[in-house]
């Protein structure tokens, strides 16, 4: 067994099973680039188009990588049973076959950013489950392994924008040009729920620099209680999004991933609710103008105004 000196440990995590290689970021980028070159990962660099909608910052990127991205229907067996691409992932996309007691770290095959990672449960769990201490600990291990600022997203349920029923988090670089509104949260104790410019309900807390995974889990659970109360009040189901960095964690209650009048627009997950929008064509980009940008996101979440 390798000595602990060869690893970076999660901040203040007593369980060393969450250690990752010191050179994880290098390993990931080298493998990612090699798999892009041989066609196993679909990725093409894209330019960011920035758009400010009444103080809410959007970053649009156009790519064909999502044209072939599989999505499991709401009534598909993979939403409730152990089938799908994460059960026996290919060795070429597997970065860590075990991270902590419950997770694997994989490369995403359909990418907008370089790189994109999947943190999946090794054994089947449902994408409608809430996060637990193992999910938080494994996510923090990866976030802390990269010098560049990364973000983790979790799309809980079909209405949260999940494309697969097997529980997984996604991790990728934060945008370089646009600002993630959750970074404006100003307290680790008082929940930020009225960040200027955000048209839908959101609940955010800062993460102190000395926070343990247990502290982050408790913050998540506080935000989750607010999120579920909001969903219940709006009679909006159980879907929600989680967005987390090393510095903050936020939740967004969700009504739906895509409305009927936007059948030609890609469904919106947590990244999309943060304004990071992937479009597959110029037509799809124009549709966002017609749908109203932030007004459309408010329809997918729960409007701040309380309108139904």
C-alpha positions as CSV (number, residue, x, y, z in Angstrom):
1,X,0.0,0.0,0.0
2,X,1.3,3.5,-0.8
3,X,2.2,5.8,2.0
4,X,0.1,8.8,2.8
5,X,2.9,11.2,1.8
6,X,2.0,10.3,-1.8
7,X,-1.5,11.7,-1.5
8,X,-3.3,14.9,-0.9
9,X,-6.0,14.4,1.8
10,X,-9.4,16.1,1.9
11,X,-9.2,19.1,4.2
12,X,-9.7,17.9,7.8
13,X,-11.1,14.6,6.8
14,X,-10.0,11.9,9.3
15,X,-10.9,9.1,6.9
16,X,-7.9,8.6,4.6
17,X,-9.9,6.5,2.2
18,X,-10.8,9.8,0.4
19,X,-7.2,10.5,-0.6
20,X,-6.4,11.1,-4.2
21,X,-3.0,11.1,-6.1
22,X,-1.0,14.2,-5.8
23,X,-0.9,14.4,-9.6
24,X,-4.6,13.7,-10.2
25,X,-5.1,16.9,-12.2
26,X,-2.2,16.0,-14.5
27,X,-3.5,12.4,-14.9
28,X,-7.0,13.6,-15.7
29,X,-5.9,16.1,-18.4
30,X,-3.5,13.7,-20.1
31,X,-6.1,11.0,-20.3
32,X,-8.8,13.4,-21.4
33,X,-6.7,14.8,-24.2
34,X,-5.6,11.4,-25.4
35,X,-9.2,10.1,-25.5
36,X,-10.4,13.3,-27.3
37,X,-7.7,12.7,-29.9
38,X,-8.8,9.1,-30.6
39,X,-12.5,9.9,-30.6
40,X,-13.5,8.2,-27.3
41,X,-14.5,11.6,-25.8
42,X,-16.4,14.2,-27.8
43,X,-15.0,17.6,-27.1
44,X,-14.2,20.7,-29.2
45,X,-13.0,24.0,-27.7
46,X,-15.7,26.6,-27.9
47,X,-15.8,30.4,-27.5
48,X,-17.9,31.8,-24.6
49,X,-20.6,34.3,-25.6
50,X,-21.4,36.5,-22.5
51,X,-24.9,38.0,-22.1
52,X,-26.2,40.0,-19.1
53,X,-29.9,39.7,-18.5
54,X,-30.8,42.3,-15.9
55,X,-27.8,41.4,-13.7
56,X,-27.9,37.7,-14.3
57,X,-24.8,36.6,-16.2
58,X,-25.1,34.0,-19.0
59,X,-22.3,32.2,-20.8
60,X,-23.4,30.5,-24.0
61,X,-21.3,27.9,-25.7
62,X,-22.1,26.1,-28.9
63,X,-21.0,22.5,-29.4
64,X,-21.9,19.3,-31.2
65,X,-20.8,17.1,-28.4
66,X,-24.3,16.9,-26.9
67,X,-25.8,15.8,-30.2
68,X,-25.0,12.2,-29.3
69,X,-25.4,12.5,-25.5
70,X,-27.8,9.7,-24.3
71,X,-30.6,10.7,-22.0
72,X,-32.7,8.2,-20.0
73,X,-36.5,8.7,-20.2
74,X,-38.4,9.3,-17.0
75,X,-40.0,5.9,-17.2
76,X,-36.9,4.0,-18.4
77,X,-35.9,1.0,-16.2
78,X,-32.5,2.7,-15.7
79,X,-34.2,5.3,-13.5
80,X,-34.9,2.7,-10.8
81,X,-32.7,-0.3,-11.4
82,X,-29.1,-1.2,-12.0
83,X,-28.6,-0.6,-15.7
84,X,-26.9,2.1,-17.7
85,X,-23.4,3.3,-18.6
86,X,-22.1,3.7,-15.0
87,X,-22.5,0.0,-14.0
88,X,-19.4,-1.3,-15.8
89,X,-17.6,1.7,-17.1
90,X,-14.9,1.3,-19.7
91,X,-11.4,1.2,-18.2
92,X,-10.2,3.9,-20.6
93,X,-12.5,6.5,-19.0
94,X,-12.0,5.3,-15.4
95,X,-9.6,7.5,-13.5
96,X,-10.1,6.1,-10.0
97,X,-11.9,2.7,-9.7
98,X,-12.5,3.6,-6.0
99,X,-12.6,6.9,-4.3
100,X,-13.7,6.5,-0.7
101,X,-15.9,3.5,0.1
102,X,-18.7,4.2,-2.4
103,X,-17.5,6.1,-5.5
104,X,-15.7,5.9,-8.8
105,X,-14.2,8.8,-10.7
106,X,-14.8,8.7,-14.5
107,X,-14.2,11.0,-17.4
108,X,-17.4,12.3,-19.1
109,X,-17.6,11.3,-22.7
110,X,-19.7,14.3,-23.9
111,X,-18.0,17.5,-22.9
112,X,-18.3,21.3,-23.1
113,X,-15.3,22.0,-20.8
114,X,-11.8,20.5,-20.5
115,X,-12.0,18.3,-18.6
116,X,-15.4,17.0,-17.4
117,X,-15.6,14.4,-14.7
118,X,-18.3,12.0,-13.3
119,X,-18.3,10.9,-9.7
120,X,-20.6,7.9,-9.6
121,X,-21.6,5.5,-6.9
122,X,-19.8,2.2,-7.5
123,X,-23.0,0.3,-6.5
124,X,-26.3,1.4,-8.0
125,X,-28.0,4.2,-6.2
126,X,-30.8,6.4,-7.5
127,X,-30.4,9.9,-8.8
128,X,-33.4,10.9,-6.8
129,X,-31.5,10.3,-3.5
130,X,-30.2,13.2,-1.5
131,X,-26.5,13.6,-1.0
132,X,-24.8,11.9,2.0
133,X,-21.4,12.3,3.7
134,X,-19.7,10.0,1.2
135,X,-20.9,12.1,-1.7
136,X,-19.8,15.3,0.0
137,X,-16.4,13.9,1.0
138,X,-15.6,12.4,-2.4
139,X,-16.7,15.6,-4.1
140,X,-14.4,17.7,-1.9
141,X,-11.5,15.4,-2.5
142,X,-11.7,16.1,-6.2
143,X,-12.4,19.8,-5.9
144,X,-9.4,20.2,-3.7
145,X,-7.2,18.2,-6.1
146,X,-7.3,20.8,-8.8
147,X,-5.5,24.2,-8.5
148,X,-7.8,25.7,-11.0
149,X,-11.3,26.5,-9.6
150,X,-13.7,23.6,-10.2
151,X,-17.4,23.2,-9.5
152,X,-19.5,20.2,-8.6
153,X,-23.1,19.8,-9.7
154,X,-25.8,17.3,-8.7
155,X,-29.0,17.1,-10.7
156,X,-31.5,15.4,-8.5
157,X,-34.3,13.8,-10.4
158,X,-35.7,14.2,-14.0
159,X,-37.0,17.6,-13.2
160,X,-33.5,18.6,-12.0
161,X,-32.1,17.9,-15.5
162,X,-30.5,14.5,-14.8
163,X,-29.9,12.4,-17.9
164,X,-29.2,9.1,-16.1
165,X,-30.9,7.4,-13.2
166,X,-27.6,6.1,-11.6
167,X,-26.5,8.5,-8.8
168,X,-23.7,10.7,-10.0
169,X,-22.2,14.2,-9.5
170,X,-20.4,16.1,-12.3
171,X,-17.3,18.2,-11.9
172,X,-15.7,20.6,-14.3
173,X,-13.9,24.0,-14.4
174,X,-15.7,27.1,-13.3
175,X,-16.3,29.6,-16.1
176,X,-13.3,32.0,-16.7
177,X,-15.3,35.0,-18.0
178,X,-18.7,35.0,-16.3
179,X,-19.4,35.1,-12.6
180,X,-21.4,32.4,-10.8
181,X,-24.0,34.3,-8.8
182,X,-23.7,31.9,-5.8
183,X,-20.2,33.3,-5.3
184,X,-21.9,36.4,-4.0
185,X,-23.2,34.6,-0.9
186,X,-21.8,36.5,2.1
187,X,-22.3,34.2,5.1
188,X,-21.6,30.7,6.3
189,X,-24.4,31.1,8.8
190,X,-27.2,33.1,7.2
191,X,-28.6,31.6,4.1
192,X,-28.4,33.9,1.0
193,X,-31.8,33.6,-0.8
194,X,-32.2,37.0,-2.6
195,X,-28.9,37.4,-4.6
196,X,-29.5,40.4,-6.9
197,X,-30.4,39.5,-10.5
198,X,-31.5,35.9,-9.8
199,X,-35.1,35.4,-10.9
200,X,-35.7,32.1,-9.2
201,X,-35.5,30.7,-5.7
202,X,-32.1,29.7,-4.5
203,X,-30.4,29.0,-1.1
204,X,-26.7,29.5,-0.7
205,X,-24.1,29.3,2.1
206,X,-20.4,30.0,2.2
207,X,-18.0,27.2,3.1
208,X,-15.3,28.3,5.6
209,X,-11.7,27.5,4.7
210,X,-11.4,25.2,7.7
211,X,-14.7,23.4,7.1
212,X,-14.7,19.6,7.3
213,X,-16.9,17.4,5.1
214,X,-19.2,17.0,8.1
215,X,-19.6,20.8,8.3
216,X,-20.4,21.0,4.6
217,X,-22.9,18.1,4.9
218,X,-24.7,20.0,7.7
219,X,-24.8,23.2,5.5
220,X,-26.2,21.1,2.7
221,X,-28.9,19.7,4.9
222,X,-29.9,23.2,6.1
223,X,-30.2,24.3,2.4
224,X,-32.1,21.1,1.6
225,X,-34.7,21.8,4.2
226,X,-35.4,25.2,2.7
227,X,-35.4,23.7,-0.8
228,X,-37.9,21.0,0.1
229,X,-40.2,23.4,1.9
230,X,-40.1,25.6,-1.2
231,X,-41.0,22.7,-3.5
232,X,-43.8,21.6,-1.2
233,X,-45.3,25.1,-1.0
234,X,-45.2,25.4,-4.8
235,X,-46.5,21.8,-5.3
236,X,-43.5,21.3,-7.6
237,X,-42.4,17.8,-7.0
238,X,-39.0,16.8,-5.5
239,X,-36.4,17.8,-8.1
240,X,-33.5,20.1,-7.2
241,X,-30.0,21.1,-8.2
242,X,-26.8,21.3,-6.0
243,X,-23.8,23.5,-7.0
244,X,-20.7,23.4,-4.9
245,X,-17.2,24.8,-5.0
246,X,-14.5,24.9,-2.4
247,X,-15.9,28.2,-1.2
248,X,-19.7,27.8,-1.2
249,X,-22.7,25.4,-1.7
250,X,-26.1,26.3,-3.1
251,X,-29.4,24.5,-3.9
252,X,-32.1,25.4,-6.5
253,X,-35.6,23.9,-6.3
254,X,-36.8,22.8,-9.8
255,X,-40.2,22.4,-11.4
256,X,-39.0,20.9,-14.7
257,X,-36.0,20.4,-17.0
258,X,-37.6,21.8,-20.1
259,X,-41.0,23.3,-21.0
260,X,-43.3,22.1,-23.8
261,X,-42.8,25.3,-25.7
262,X,-39.0,24.7,-25.7
263,X,-38.8,21.2,-27.3
264,X,-36.0,22.5,-29.5
265,X,-33.9,23.6,-26.6
266,X,-31.6,21.3,-24.6
267,X,-32.9,20.4,-21.2
268,X,-31.4,22.5,-18.3
269,X,-29.4,21.0,-15.5
270,X,-27.6,22.8,-12.6
271,X,-25.0,24.3,-14.8
272,X,-27.7,25.7,-17.0
273,X,-29.5,27.2,-14.1
274,X,-26.3,29.0,-13.2
275,X,-26.3,30.6,-16.7
276,X,-23.8,28.2,-18.3
277,X,-25.9,27.3,-21.4
278,X,-24.9,24.8,-24.0
279,X,-26.6,25.2,-27.4
280,X,-26.2,22.9,-30.4
281,X,-26.9,25.4,-33.2
282,X,-27.5,29.1,-33.9
283,X,-31.2,28.4,-34.0
284,X,-31.1,27.1,-30.5
285,X,-29.2,30.2,-29.4
286,X,-31.9,32.4,-31.0
287,X,-34.6,30.5,-29.1
288,X,-33.1,31.6,-25.8
289,X,-33.7,35.2,-26.8
290,X,-37.3,34.3,-27.7
291,X,-37.8,32.4,-24.4
292,X,-36.6,35.4,-22.4
293,X,-33.3,34.2,-20.8
294,X,-33.8,34.6,-17.0
295,X,-37.6,34.5,-17.4
296,X,-37.2,31.0,-18.9
297,X,-35.0,29.9,-16.0
298,X,-37.6,31.1,-13.6
299,X,-40.2,28.8,-15.3
300,X,-37.8,25.9,-14.8
301,X,-37.3,26.7,-11.1
302,X,-39.7,28.6,-8.8
303,X,-39.9,32.3,-9.5
304,X,-38.7,34.7,-6.7
305,X,-42.0,36.6,-7.1
306,X,-43.9,33.5,-6.1
307,X,-45.9,33.5,-9.4
308,X,-46.9,30.0,-10.5
